[in-house]
Amino acid sequence: MSSIAKPKLTWAGRSVIGVPYLWLLLFFMLPFLIVLKISISEMETVAFKDLITWVDGVLQVRVKLSNYLFITQDDLYFKTYLASLKYAGITTALCLMVGYPFAYFMARAAKAVQPALLMMVMLPFWTSFLLRVYAWKGLLTEGGWVATVLDALRIDQLLIATNLIPGPGQYMNTPFSLVLGMVYTYLPFMILPLYANLSKMDMRLLEAASDLGATPWVTFWKVTVPLSRAGIVAGSMLVFIPCVGEFVIPELLGGPQTLMIGRVLWDEFFANNDWPMASSVAVVMILLILVPLALFNKAQADQEAHR
Amino acid sequence: MSKPLAIPAYQRRGQWIARAWLTAGFVFLYLPIVALVVYSFNNSPLPTVWGGFTLQWFAKLAEDTEILGGLWLSLKIAFCTASAAVVLGMLAAWGLAKFKRFGGRTLMVGMINAPLVMPEVIIGLSLLLMLVSIQRALGYPERGMLTIWLGHLLVGMAYATVVIQARLQDLNPQLEEAAQDLGARPLQVFFLITLPMIAQSLASAWLLTFTLSLDDVVLAAFLSGPGSSTLPLVIFSRARLGLDPSINAVATVVIAVVSLAVVGGSYALARAERRRAQEIAQATRA
């Protein structure tokens, strides 16, 4: 770059970055601060009281922490947060167990078929997620395709024994249907970053390992898996974080046993009209996903650096 | 592959497992879609019992004003979302690719990555609370199409940035430098060199954000007002009540449109790619 063009570009560059930056600050950052503020505001009949007011020349700060006290002390909230983390964790583990071999085999398939395989993983994205989740309702109700197959294979006995469904043939609105729906929805989010990572792997490293006498099994665990760490973290976070706050799937496929925090937030807001409480629930949820979010950010940066 | 005898036994077994795993995975991914389509032709009052072939659900769909109105609104919002998201995403991606170091870059990268994974209930709630505060102060905007668009644009922009950024990173910077050395001004460089090279990623970003917007329930539920029910909101409220053949019919229409668009799109892309390869070959010969 010539020295004359440089200052010009910086000025132009600043304004180019400035637009999306400001936009993000205004519509992403600021709303969070407002949620934080409302979560500790007292509610009057229609409006929130101001946090800071001047009364007779004295600065008054009114902060209400009772919502947070309520969340930490009330059993329902605590259990719901725990359940959300549990189901998100189970979903992530299952997605990894199914998705890692899937992405691995995709990356090792013949080069000519890989674009087609990738296309086939992405294609369901283009058809509505809502419709695909709804489809499981039909598949799992009595007489549905999957329900019939599960009955025939006697898998229902296993699910009853592990307490995932209450009785024979009752697959819908259970922890089983919830986890199945979440794994189904989020599996591509696990496969895609893993595939991106595994397909770029330097095959010479694997050859080197086998030349040095490692069996395929040892090579896989000692070379392939550690090298794909960034992909594993990115995929897992891409599944785990949205699952914690998932609303649509628990609403359509979950049941009374599977109350999740996204649903609680929804009800506080839409049914109870308690905006400060909904905000507090949201703030606690953000705190829960803060560490996973940082992990995700780091994994994204790692993958970017490896390009 | 040409010498099957040379492949050790464990590798052949591995290939068999690989094929089985991939097949099972794809069956899992596509089974619900197939079921949706099959049952949209089901002539039976019971949703899971097959009662013969019919087109009655499609005929009813054509008269369903709730669904048609929702579809029209959704298409309008999706179009505006995708167009704006590509512009914002391109600016952000270009800025991030060009400038590796500037004050607040980490914050910006974080703000772009966060909406990709952030639970939608949080984004919807926080955006709504802010818009309500603004509305109380200014009397504007009313909840409706505009507010839904803002919410979709926030998430769509993040996705668009990631897609476009991936392409910009693979770009050879020497091409831009060469144009600059030949006297092109920065804007000329951008429109004549950079833009044509990232055009394909702009198109895929546009399509991705379009479908994301067309598909969203949660943000729309928070941000919509009375009388502005998008198609997913209509479907969701029906799906909550139980199985409904009208949803299957909608699904079949959506899947048919998407399949046509994907086939047509890939064909057009392949043709454009071939033409470009020819042009490059001609240019190098000349």
Chai-1 contact restraints between the chains, C-beta under 6 A:
chainA,res_idxA,chainB,res_idxB,connection_type,confidence,min_distance_angstrom,max_distance_angstrom,comment,restraint_id
A,L9,B,P186,contact,1.0,0.0,6.0,A-B,restraint_1
A,A12,B,P186,contact,1.0,0.0,6.0,A-B,restraint_2
A,G13,B,K98,contact,1.0,0.0,6.0,A-B,restraint_3
A,G13,B,F99,contact,1.0,0.0,6.0,A-B,restraint_4
A,V16,B,L91,contact,1.0,0.0,6.0,A-B,restraint_5
A,V16,B,G95,contact,1.0,0.0,6.0,A-B,restraint_6
A,I17,B,G95,contact,1.0,0.0,6.0,A-B,restraint_7
A,V19,B,L91,contact,1.0,0.0,6.0,A-B,restraint_8
A,P20,B,L88,contact,1.0,0.0,6.0,A-B,restraint_9
A,P20,B,L91,contact,1.0,0.0,6.0,A-B,restraint_10
A,P20,B,A92,contact,1.0,0.0,6.0,A-B,restraint_11
A,Y21,B,M108,contact,1.0,0.0,6.0,A-B,restraint_12
A,L24,B,M111,contact,1.0,0.0,6.0,A-B,restraint_13
A,F27,B,L154,contact,1.0,0.0,6.0,A-B,restraint_14
A,F28,B,M111,contact,1.0,0.0,6.0,A-B,restraint_15
A,P31,B,S126,contact,1.0,0.0,6.0,A-B,restraint_16
A,P31,B,L127,contact,1.0,0.0,6.0,A-B,restraint_17
A,P31,B,M130,contact,1.0,0.0,6.0,A-B,restraint_18
A,F32,B,S126,contact,1.0,0.0,6.0,A-B,restraint_19
A,I34,B,L129,contact,1.0,0.0,6.0,A-B,restraint_20
A,I34,B,M130,contact,1.0,0.0,6.0,A-B,restraint_21
A,V35,B,S126,contact,1.0,0.0,6.0,A-B,restraint_22
A,V35,B,L129,contact,1.0,0.0,6.0,A-B,restraint_23
A,I38,B,L129,contact,1.0,0.0,6.0,A-B,restraint_24
A,P101,B,W21,contact,1.0,0.0,6.0,A-B,restraint_25
A,F102,B,G25,contact,1.0,0.0,6.0,A-B,restraint_26
A,F105,B,A18,contact,1.0,0.0,6.0,A-B,restraint_27
A,F105,B,W21,contact,1.0,0.0,6.0,A-B,restraint_28
A,F105,B,L22,contact,1.0,0.0,6.0,A-B,restraint_29
A,P124,B,L29,contact,1.0,0.0,6.0,A-B,restraint_30
A,W126,B,T211,contact,1.0,0.0,6.0,A-B,restraint_31
A,W126,B,V258,contact,1.0,0.0,6.0,A-B,restraint_32
A,T127,B,V254,contact,1.0,0.0,6.0,A-B,restraint_33
A,T127,B,I255,contact,1.0,0.0,6.0,A-B,restraint_34
A,T127,B,V258,contact,1.0,0.0,6.0,A-B,restraint_35
A,S128,B,D215,contact,1.0,0.0,6.0,A-B,restraint_36
A,S128,B,V254,contact,1.0,0.0,6.0,A-B,restraint_37
A,F129,B,D215,contact,1.0,0.0,6.0,A-B,restraint_38
A,L130,B,V217,contact,1.0,0.0,6.0,A-B,restraint_39
A,L130,B,P232,contact,1.0,0.0,6.0,A-B,restraint_40
A,L130,B,I235,contact,1.0,0.0,6.0,A-B,restraint_41
A,L131,B,A251,contact,1.0,0.0,6.0,A-B,restraint_42
A,R132,B,P32,contact,1.0,0.0,6.0,A-B,restraint_43
A,Y134,B,A239,contact,1.0,0.0,6.0,A-B,restraint_44
A,Y134,B,I247,contact,1.0,0.0,6.0,A-B,restraint_45
A,A135,B,P32,contact,1.0,0.0,6.0,A-B,restraint_46
A,A135,B,A35,contact,1.0,0.0,6.0,A-B,restraint_47
A,A135,B,L36,contact,1.0,0.0,6.0,A-B,restraint_48
A,W136,B,P32,contact,1.0,0.0,6.0,A-B,restraint_49
A,G138,B,A35,contact,1.0,0.0,6.0,A-B,restraint_50
A,G138,B,L243,contact,1.0,0.0,6.0,A-B,restraint_51
A,L139,B,A35,contact,1.0,0.0,6.0,A-B,restraint_52
A,T141,B,T48,contact,1.0,0.0,6.0,A-B,restraint_53
A,G143,B,T48,contact,1.0,0.0,6.0,A-B,restraint_54
A,G144,B,T48,contact,1.0,0.0,6.0,A-B,restraint_55
A,L238,B,V117,contact,1.0,0.0,6.0,A-B,restraint_56
A,I241,B,V117,contact,1.0,0.0,6.0,A-B,restraint_57
A,P242,B,V117,contact,1.0,0.0,6.0,A-B,restraint_58
A,P242,B,P119,contact,1.0,0.0,6.0,A-B,restraint_59
A,G245,B,P119,contact,1.0,0.0,6.0,A-B,restraint_60
A,G245,B,V121,contact,1.0,0.0,6.0,A-B,restraint_61
A,F247,B,V121,contact,1.0,0.0,6.0,A-B,restraint_62
A,F247,B,V218,contact,1.0,0.0,6.0,A-B,restraint_63
A,V248,B,V217,contact,1.0,0.0,6.0,A-B,restraint_64
A,L252,B,A239,contact,1.0,0.0,6.0,A-B,restraint_65
A,G262,B,V121,contact,1.0,0.0,6.0,A-B,restraint_66
A,L265,B,V121,contact,1.0,0.0,6.0,A-B,restraint_67
A,A282,B,I122,contact,1.0,0.0,6.0,A-B,restraint_68
A,A282,B,L125,contact,1.0,0.0,6.0,A-B,restraint_69
A,F296,B,V117,contact,1.0,0.0,6.0,A-B,restraint_70
A,N297,B,G110,contact,1.0,0.0,6.0,A-B,restraint_71
A,N297,B,N113,contact,1.0,0.0,6.0,A-B,restraint_72
A,Q300,B,N113,contact,1.0,0.0,6.0,A-B,restraint_73
A,R307,B,Q169,contact,1.0,0.0,6.0,A-B,restraint_74
